[in-house]
Amino acid sequence: MQTASPPVPGILSQTAAVSAGAVVARCVSVVRGVALARLLDPTGYGQLNGLLLVAEYGDRSHLGTLNAMGRNAPISIGAGDLEEAEAIAGAALFVTLCTSTIVTVGILIAAILSPWPMKQRIALALMGPVVFCSQLHLFQNILARTRLRMHLMSGLRMWNAVAQLVFAVGCGFLWGLPGVVGGVAIGTLLTVILGNRRLGGYPRIKTDWARVKGLLRIGLPLVWITSMYTVLESLGRIAVLRWLGTAQLGQFAIALVAVSVMAFIPSAVGQVLSPRIMRAYGRKETQGVEFLLREPILLLGLLLPIVGGIGAVAMPWAVATFLPRFEAAIVPGQILLLNFTPYALRAFSSEVLVASSRLYRIALLQSLGIVLLAGLVAISLTMGWGIVGVAGSTAIVYWAYGVSMMAAALRVRRKQPGEIARFVSSALIPTVWIAFVCVFLRLAAASLDKNVASLGWSMVSVLTIALASSPLLWFAIQRLKLLRRAQSQ
């Protein structure tokens, strides 16, 4: 089998560009979330997040053709068949337009038949345009990523975040919940129009049914997997909405906003590495695939716990200052922040398993994760632990699912159990260390009778985390130097 040097040229610069865009987009999204939470109160914010579940599941309406496009088009490019890559994109666009239209009409009918109050029915109806425009925005992102136009992809994300902030908050101030949803639709539509101009138009729509069937054959298992991701990530919110109500969902949603700040880092790196992993498989570069699996996990395993630790100790002050009505979100947010790293690192393992056609392994691990989470959430709610128990259940699944995904990907690379154990330990020991420091700070505050929400104690805690993280930063810098040397060779 052919091997080659790690395909890293451009990775660091494009990761920096995508990361910068992701930072801006994520910060703007957090500002939007905080502004909407202040505007709507916990109950209204919970209703909004309940409606956004419709968009999350509606995002799978393309039936996996966009997932298949994201896999097959880079592989075709890696094999030197650019014409086939464009044809794949055209067929995926055809399916996306058809299915998005059907889903939009279905949401409108559901809103008309709903027994909800009029404002909530209008908001639900407006979720149809949100889903339709979001599908086109997703297609644009995958198309730009496939062509390695990472700067454009980053710019579209930033524009979308800013446009949604302006219109969602502005329209929400005027018309409440329906205005917020309508503002999101307007912002996404403007992003789609801009993206079409910057991409120079879409690929020609292909109605080649043989190619469509090929995309569906690959895409349906992929969309099943991404749908199970959605179930895994939304099950806690659904349980809170069903058994604790919209006000508690609003509190839990603020905890998830805190985690979303941390999530942008692996997301940005994954957007850059995904097409390269697929291209490496297309060129049968085994060494390159292993490099692209190993290095991001080890590097982010050092950096993500630092971000989570700082976020966890700063959250009490941030909530008390900006969202005093959401105090119940603090402890769940801290639990999720300190335990998110294993789940975040699973993204790179997933790309390798998808590229190597090991979809059944992902589906099996997802199914087990969903069953485990459902059981733990049921127990926590039965015991009366509320959203803190839901957050703790989610944290356990973060670890179980993240570790098992890494192990599965390493087994594909023919690693032995001892090698897998050493690698996973190296990646996750920093998470344990930072969590230990945060628990120590919490106990110290209790013993010293300090207010954890005060600015003074928050600054002391952040400085302590920074000091405890200095060895992790040193190791991260050394790994970055290795990456730069690999890029220059």
Secondary structure as a PSIPRED ss2 file (coil, helix, strand):
# PSIPRED VFORMAT (PSIPRED V4.0)

   1 M C   1.000  0.000  0.000
   2 Q C   1.000  0.000  0.000
   3 T C   1.000  0.000  0.000
   4 A C   1.000  0.000  0.000
   5 S C   1.000  0.000  0.000
   6 P C   1.000  0.000  0.000
   7 P C   1.000  0.000  0.000
   8 V C   1.000  0.000  0.000
   9 P C   1.000  0.000  0.000
  10 G C   1.000  0.000  0.000
  11 I H   0.000  1.000  0.000
  12 L H   0.000  1.000  0.000
  13 S H   0.000  1.000  0.000
  14 Q H   0.000  1.000  0.000
  15 T H   0.000  1.000  0.000
  16 A H   0.000  1.000  0.000
  17 A H   0.000  1.000  0.000
  18 V H   0.000  1.000  0.000
  19 S H   0.000  1.000  0.000
  20 A H   0.000  1.000  0.000
  21 G H   0.000  1.000  0.000
  22 A H   0.000  1.000  0.000
  23 V H   0.000  1.000  0.000
  24 V H   0.000  1.000  0.000
  25 A H   0.000  1.000  0.000
  26 R H   0.000  1.000  0.000
  27 C H   0.000  1.000  0.000
  28 V H   0.000  1.000  0.000
  29 S H   0.000  1.000  0.000
  30 V H   0.000  1.000  0.000
  31 V H   0.000  1.000  0.000
  32 R H   0.000  1.000  0.000
  33 G H   0.000  1.000  0.000
  34 V H   0.000  1.000  0.000
  35 A H   0.000  1.000  0.000
  36 L H   0.000  1.000  0.000
  37 A H   0.000  1.000  0.000
  38 R H   0.000  1.000  0.000
  39 L H   0.000  1.000  0.000
  40 L H   0.000  1.000  0.000
  41 D H   0.000  1.000  0.000
  42 P H   0.000  1.000  0.000
  43 T H   0.000  1.000  0.000
  44 G H   0.000  1.000  0.000
  45 Y H   0.000  1.000  0.000
  46 G H   0.000  1.000  0.000
  47 Q H   0.000  1.000  0.000
  48 L H   0.000  1.000  0.000
  49 N H   0.000  1.000  0.000
  50 G H   0.000  1.000  0.000
  51 L H   0.000  1.000  0.000
  52 L H   0.000  1.000  0.000
  53 L H   0.000  1.000  0.000
  54 V H   0.000  1.000  0.000
  55 A H   0.000  1.000  0.000
  56 E H   0.000  1.000  0.000
  57 Y H   0.000  1.000  0.000
  58 G H   0.000  1.000  0.000
  59 D C   1.000  0.000  0.000
  60 R C   1.000  0.000  0.000
  61 S C   1.000  0.000  0.000
  62 H C   1.000  0.000  0.000
  63 L C   1.000  0.000  0.000
  64 G C   1.000  0.000  0.000
  65 T H   0.000  1.000  0.000
  66 L H   0.000  1.000  0.000
  67 N H   0.000  1.000  0.000
  68 A H   0.000  1.000  0.000
  69 M H   0.000  1.000  0.000
  70 G H   0.000  1.000  0.000
  71 R H   0.000  1.000  0.000
  72 N H   0.000  1.000  0.000
  73 A H   0.000  1.000  0.000
  74 P H   0.000  1.000  0.000
  75 I H   0.000  1.000  0.000
  76 S H   0.000  1.000  0.000
  77 I H   0.000  1.000  0.000
  78 G H   0.000  1.000  0.000
  79 A C   1.000  0.000  0.000
  80 G C   1.000  0.000  0.000
  81 D C   1.000  0.000  0.000
  82 L H   0.000  1.000  0.000
  83 E H   0.000  1.000  0.000
  84 E H   0.000  1.000  0.000
  85 A H   0.000  1.000  0.000
  86 E H   0.000  1.000  0.000
  87 A H   0.000  1.000  0.000
  88 I H   0.000  1.000  0.000
  89 A H   0.000  1.000  0.000
  90 G H   0.000  1.000  0.000
  91 A H   0.000  1.000  0.000
  92 A H   0.000  1.000  0.000
  93 L H   0.000  1.000  0.000
  94 F H   0.000  1.000  0.000
  95 V H   0.000  1.000  0.000
  96 T H   0.000  1.000  0.000
  97 L H   0.000  1.000  0.000
  98 C H   0.000  1.000  0.000
  99 T H   0.000  1.000  0.000
 100 S H   0.000  1.000  0.000
 101 T H   0.000  1.000  0.000
 102 I H   0.000  1.000  0.000
 103 V H   0.000  1.000  0.000
 104 T H   0.000  1.000  0.000
 105 V H   0.000  1.000  0.000
 106 G H   0.000  1.000  0.000
 107 I H   0.000  1.000  0.000
 108 L H   0.000  1.000  0.000
 109 I H   0.000  1.000  0.000
 110 A H   0.000  1.000  0.000
 111 A H   0.000  1.000  0.000
 112 I H   0.000  1.000  0.000
 113 L H   0.000  1.000  0.000
 114 S C   1.000  0.000  0.000
 115 P C   1.000  0.000  0.000
 116 W C   1.000  0.000  0.000
 117 P C   1.000  0.000  0.000
 118 M H   0.000  1.000  0.000
 119 K H   0.000  1.000  0.000
 120 Q H   0.000  1.000  0.000
 121 R H   0.000  1.000  0.000
 122 I H   0.000  1.000  0.000
 123 A H   0.000  1.000  0.000
 124 L H   0.000  1.000  0.000
 125 A H   0.000  1.000  0.000
 126 L H   0.000  1.000  0.000
 127 M H   0.000  1.000  0.000
 128 G H   0.000  1.000  0.000
 129 P H   0.000  1.000  0.000
 130 V H   0.000  1.000  0.000
 131 V H   0.000  1.000  0.000
 132 F H   0.000  1.000  0.000
 133 C H   0.000  1.000  0.000
 134 S H   0.000  1.000  0.000
 135 Q H   0.000  1.000  0.000
 136 L H   0.000  1.000  0.000
 137 H H   0.000  1.000  0.000
 138 L H   0.000  1.000  0.000
 139 F H   0.000  1.000  0.000
 140 Q H   0.000  1.000  0.000
 141 N H   0.000  1.000  0.000
 142 I H   0.000  1.000  0.000
 143 L H   0.000  1.000  0.000
 144 A H   0.000  1.000  0.000
 145 R H   0.000  1.000  0.000
 146 T H   0.000  1.000  0.000
 147 R C   1.000  0.000  0.000
 148 L C   1.000  0.000  0.000
 149 R C   1.000  0.000  0.000
 150 M H   0.000  1.000  0.000
 151 H H   0.000  1.000  0.000
 152 L H   0.000  1.000  0.000
 153 M H   0.000  1.000  0.000
 154 S H   0.000  1.000  0.000
 155 G H   0.000  1.000  0.000
 156 L H   0.000  1.000  0.000
 157 R H   0.000  1.000  0.000
 158 M H   0.000  1.000  0.000
 159 W H   0.000  1.000  0.000
 160 N H   0.000  1.000  0.000
 161 A H   0.000  1.000  0.000
 162 V H   0.000  1.000  0.000
 163 A H   0.000  1.000  0.000
 164 Q H   0.000  1.000  0.000
 165 L H   0.000  1.000  0.000
 166 V H   0.000  1.000  0.000
 167 F H   0.000  1.000  0.000
 168 A H   0.000  1.000  0.000
 169 V H   0.000  1.000  0.000
 170 G H   0.000  1.000  0.000
 171 C H   0.000  1.000  0.000
 172 G H   0.000  1.000  0.000
 173 F H   0.000  1.000  0.000
 174 L H   0.000  1.000  0.000
 175 W H   0.000  1.000  0.000
 176 G H   0.000  1.000  0.000
 177 L H   0.000  1.000  0.000
 178 P H   0.000  1.000  0.000
 179 G H   0.000  1.000  0.000
 180 V H   0.000  1.000  0.000
 181 V H   0.000  1.000  0.000
 182 G H   0.000  1.000  0.000
 183 G H   0.000  1.000  0.000
 184 V H   0.000  1.000  0.000
 185 A H   0.000  1.000  0.000
 186 I H   0.000  1.000  0.000
 187 G H   0.000  1.000  0.000
 188 T H   0.000  1.000  0.000
 189 L H   0.000  1.000  0.000
 190 L H   0.000  1.000  0.000
 191 T H   0.000  1.000  0.000
 192 V H   0.000  1.000  0.000
 193 I H   0.000  1.000  0.000
 194 L H   0.000  1.000  0.000
 195 G H   0.000  1.000  0.000
 196 N H   0.000  1.000  0.000
 197 R H   0.000  1.000  0.000
 198 R H   0.000  1.000  0.000
 199 L C   1.000  0.000  0.000
 200 G C   1.000  0.000  0.000
 201 G C   1.000  0.000  0.000
 202 Y C   1.000  0.000  0.000
 203 P C   1.000  0.000  0.000
 204 R C   1.000  0.000  0.000
 205 I C   1.000  0.000  0.000
 206 K C   1.000  0.000  0.000
 207 T C   1.000  0.000  0.000
 208 D C   1.000  0.000  0.000
 209 W H   0.000  1.000  0.000
 210 A H   0.000  1.000  0.000
 211 R H   0.000  1.000  0.000
 212 V H   0.000  1.000  0.000
 213 K H   0.000  1.000  0.000
 214 G H   0.000  1.000  0.000
 215 L H   0.000  1.000  0.000
 216 L H   0.000  1.000  0.000
 217 R H   0.000  1.000  0.000
 218 I H   0.000  1.000  0.000
 219 G H   0.000  1.000  0.000
 220 L H   0.000  1.000  0.000
 221 P H   0.000  1.000  0.000
 222 L H   0.000  1.000  0.000
 223 V H   0.000  1.000  0.000
 224 W H   0.000  1.000  0.000
 225 I H   0.000  1.000  0.000
 226 T H   0.000  1.000  0.000
 227 S H   0.000  1.000  0.000
 228 M H   0.000  1.000  0.000
 229 Y H   0.000  1.000  0.000
 230 T H   0.000  1.000  0.000
 231 V H   0.000  1.000  0.000
 232 L H   0.000  1.000  0.000
 233 E H   0.000  1.000  0.000
 234 S H   0.000  1.000  0.000
 235 L H   0.000  1.000  0.000
 236 G H   0.000  1.000  0.000
 237 R H   0.000  1.000  0.000
 238 I H   0.000  1.000  0.000
 239 A H   0.000  1.000  0.000
 240 V H   0.000  1.000  0.000
 241 L H   0.000  1.000  0.000
 242 R H   0.000  1.000  0.000
 243 W H   0.000  1.000  0.000
 244 L C   1.000  0.000  0.000
 245 G C   1.000  0.000  0.000
 246 T H   0.000  1.000  0.000
 247 A H   0.000  1.000  0.000
 248 Q H   0.000  1.000  0.000
 249 L H   0.000  1.000  0.000
 250 G H   0.000  1.000  0.000
 251 Q H   0.000  1.000  0.000
 252 F H   0.000  1.000  0.000
 253 A H   0.000  1.000  0.000
 254 I H   0.000  1.000  0.000
 255 A H   0.000  1.000  0.000
 256 L H   0.000  1.000  0.000
 257 V H   0.000  1.000  0.000
 258 A H   0.000  1.000  0.000
 259 V H   0.000  1.000  0.000
 260 S H   0.000  1.000  0.000
 261 V H   0.000  1.000  0.000
 262 M H   0.000  1.000  0.000
 263 A H   0.000  1.000  0.000
 264 F H   0.000  1.000  0.000
 265 I H   0.000  1.000  0.000
 266 P H   0.000  1.000  0.000
 267 S H   0.000  1.000  0.000
 268 A H   0.000  1.000  0.000
 269 V H   0.000  1.000  0.000
 270 G H   0.000  1.000  0.000
 271 Q H   0.000  1.000  0.000
 272 V H   0.000  1.000  0.000
 273 L H   0.000  1.000  0.000
 274 S H   0.000  1.000  0.000
 275 P H   0.000  1.000  0.000
 276 R H   0.000  1.000  0.000
 277 I H   0.000  1.000  0.000
 278 M H   0.000  1.000  0.000
 279 R H   0.000  1.000  0.000
 280 A H   0.000  1.000  0.000
 281 Y H   0.000  1.000  0.000
 282 G H   0.000  1.000  0.000
 283 R C   1.000  0.000  0.000
 284 K C   1.000  0.000  0.000
 285 E C   1.000  0.000  0.000
 286 T H   0.000  1.000  0.000
 287 Q H   0.000  1.000  0.000
 288 G H   0.000  1.000  0.000
 289 V H   0.000  1.000  0.000
 290 E H   0.000  1.000  0.000
 291 F H   0.000  1.000  0.000
 292 L H   0.000  1.000  0.000
 293 L H   0.000  1.000  0.000
 294 R H   0.000  1.000  0.000
 295 E H   0.000  1.000  0.000
 296 P H   0.000  1.000  0.000
 297 I H   0.000  1.000  0.000
 298 L H   0.000  1.000  0.000
 299 L H   0.000  1.000  0.000
 300 L H   0.000  1.000  0.000
 301 G H   0.000  1.000  0.000
 302 L H   0.000  1.000  0.000
 303 L H   0.000  1.000  0.000
 304 L H   0.000  1.000  0.000
 305 P H   0.000  1.000  0.000
 306 I H   0.000  1.000  0.000
 307 V H   0.000  1.000  0.000
 308 G H   0.000  1.000  0.000
 309 G H   0.000  1.000  0.000
 310 I H   0.000  1.000  0.000
 311 G H   0.000  1.000  0.000
 312 A H   0.000  1.000  0.000
 313 V H   0.000  1.000  0.000
 314 A H   0.000  1.000  0.000
 315 M H   0.000  1.000  0.000
 316 P H   0.000  1.000  0.000
 317 W H   0.000  1.000  0.000
 318 A H   0.000  1.000  0.000
 319 V H   0.000  1.000  0.000
 320 A H   0.000  1.000  0.000
 321 T H   0.000  1.000  0.000
 322 F H   0.000  1.000  0.000
 323 L C   1.000  0.000  0.000
 324 P H   0.000  1.000  0.000
 325 R H   0.000  1.000  0.000
 326 F H   0.000  1.000  0.000
 327 E H   0.000  1.000  0.000
 328 A H   0.000  1.000  0.000
 329 A H   0.000  1.000  0.000
 330 I H   0.000  1.000  0.000
 331 V H   0.000  1.000  0.000
 332 P H   0.000  1.000  0.000
 333 G H   0.000  1.000  0.000
 334 Q H   0.000  1.000  0.000
 335 I H   0.000  1.000  0.000
 336 L H   0.000  1.000  0.000
 337 L H   0.000  1.000  0.000
 338 L H   0.000  1.000  0.000
 339 N H   0.000  1.000  0.000
 340 F C   1.000  0.000  0.000
 341 T H   0.000  1.000  0.000
 342 P H   0.000  1.000  0.000
 343 Y H   0.000  1.000  0.000
 344 A H   0.000  1.000  0.000
 345 L H   0.000  1.000  0.000
 346 R H   0.000  1.000  0.000
 347 A H   0.000  1.000  0.000
 348 F H   0.000  1.000  0.000
 349 S H   0.000  1.000  0.000
 350 S H   0.000  1.000  0.000
 351 E H   0.000  1.000  0.000
 352 V H   0.000  1.000  0.000
 353 L H   0.000  1.000  0.000
 354 V H   0.000  1.000  0.000
 355 A H   0.000  1.000  0.000
 356 S C   1.000  0.000  0.000
 357 S C   1.000  0.000  0.000
 358 R C   1.000  0.000  0.000
 359 L H   0.000  1.000  0.000
 360 Y H   0.000  1.000  0.000
 361 R H   0.000  1.000  0.000
 362 I H   0.000  1.000  0.000
 363 A H   0.000  1.000  0.000
 364 L H   0.000  1.000  0.000
 365 L H   0.000  1.000  0.000
 366 Q H   0.000  1.000  0.000
 367 S H   0.000  1.000  0.000
 368 L H   0.000  1.000  0.000
 369 G H   0.000  1.000  0.000
 370 I H   0.000  1.000  0.000
 371 V H   0.000  1.000  0.000
 372 L H   0.000  1.000  0.000
 373 L H   0.000  1.000  0.000
 374 A H   0.000  1.000  0.000
 375 G H   0.000  1.000  0.000
 376 L H   0.000  1.000  0.000
 377 V H   0.000  1.000  0.000
 378 A H   0.000  1.000  0.000
 379 I H   0.000  1.000  0.000
 380 S H   0.000  1.000  0.000
 381 L H   0.000  1.000  0.000
 382 T H   0.000  1.000  0.000
 383 M C   1.000  0.000  0.000
 384 G C   1.000  0.000  0.000
 385 W C   1.000  0.000  0.000
 386 G H   0.000  1.000  0.000
 387 I H   0.000  1.000  0.000
 388 V H   0.000  1.000  0.000
 389 G H   0.000  1.000  0.000
 390 V H   0.000  1.000  0.000
 391 A H   0.000  1.000  0.000
 392 G H   0.000  1.000  0.000
 393 S H   0.000  1.000  0.000
 394 T H   0.000  1.000  0.000
 395 A H   0.000  1.000  0.000
 396 I H   0.000  1.000  0.000
 397 V H   0.000  1.000  0.000
 398 Y H   0.000  1.000  0.000
 399 W H   0.000  1.000  0.000
 400 A H   0.000  1.000  0.000
 401 Y H   0.000  1.000  0.000
 402 G H   0.000  1.000  0.000
 403 V H   0.000  1.000  0.000
 404 S H   0.000  1.000  0.000
 405 M H   0.000  1.000  0.000
 406 M H   0.000  1.000  0.000
 407 A H   0.000  1.000  0.000
 408 A H   0.000  1.000  0.000
 409 A H   0.000  1.000  0.000
 410 L H   0.000  1.000  0.000
 411 R H   0.000  1.000  0.000
 412 V H   0.000  1.000  0.000
 413 R C   1.000  0.000  0.000
 414 R C   1.000  0.000  0.000
 415 K C   1.000  0.000  0.000
 416 Q C   1.000  0.000  0.000
 417 P H   0.000  1.000  0.000
 418 G H   0.000  1.000  0.000
 419 E H   0.000  1.000  0.000
 420 I H   0.000  1.000  0.000
 421 A H   0.000  1.000  0.000
 422 R H   0.000  1.000  0.000
 423 F H   0.000  1.000  0.000
 424 V H   0.000  1.000  0.000
 425 S H   0.000  1.000  0.000
 426 S H   0.000  1.000  0.000
 427 A H   0.000  1.000  0.000
 428 L H   0.000  1.000  0.000
 429 I H   0.000  1.000  0.000
 430 P H   0.000  1.000  0.000
 431 T H   0.000  1.000  0.000
 432 V H   0.000  1.000  0.000
 433 W H   0.000  1.000  0.000
 434 I H   0.000  1.000  0.000
 435 A H   0.000  1.000  0.000
 436 F H   0.000  1.000  0.000
 437 V H   0.000  1.000  0.000
 438 C H   0.000  1.000  0.000
 439 V H   0.000  1.000  0.000
 440 F H   0.000  1.000  0.000
 441 L H   0.000  1.000  0.000
 442 R H   0.000  1.000  0.000
 443 L H   0.000  1.000  0.000
 444 A H   0.000  1.000  0.000
 445 A H   0.000  1.000  0.000
 446 A H   0.000  1.000  0.000
 447 S H   0.000  1.000  0.000
 448 L C   1.000  0.000  0.000
 449 D C   1.000  0.000  0.000
 450 K C   1.000  0.000  0.000
 451 N C   1.000  0.000  0.000
 452 V C   1.000  0.000  0.000
 453 A C   1.000  0.000  0.000
 454 S C   1.000  0.000  0.000
 455 L H   0.000  1.000  0.000
 456 G H   0.000  1.000  0.000
 457 W H   0.000  1.000  0.000
 458 S H   0.000  1.000  0.000
 459 M H   0.000  1.000  0.000
 460 V H   0.000  1.000  0.000
 461 S H   0.000  1.000  0.000
 462 V H   0.000  1.000  0.000
 463 L H   0.000  1.000  0.000
 464 T H   0.000  1.000  0.000
 465 I H   0.000  1.000  0.000
 466 A H   0.000  1.000  0.000
 467 L H   0.000  1.000  0.000
 468 A H   0.000  1.000  0.000
 469 S C   1.000  0.000  0.000
 470 S H   0.000  1.000  0.000
 471 P H   0.000  1.000  0.000
 472 L H   0.000  1.000  0.000
 473 L H   0.000  1.000  0.000
 474 W H   0.000  1.000  0.000
 475 F H   0.000  1.000  0.000
 476 A H   0.000  1.000  0.000
 477 I H   0.000  1.000  0.000
 478 Q H   0.000  1.000  0.000
 479 R H   0.000  1.000  0.000
 480 L H   0.000  1.000  0.000
 481 K H   0.000  1.000  0.000
 482 L H   0.000  1.000  0.000
 483 L H   0.000  1.000  0.000
 484 R H   0.000  1.000  0.000
 485 R H   0.000  1.000  0.000
 486 A H   0.000  1.000  0.000
 487 Q H   0.000  1.000  0.000
 488 S H   0.000  1.000  0.000
 489 Q C   1.000  0.000  0.000
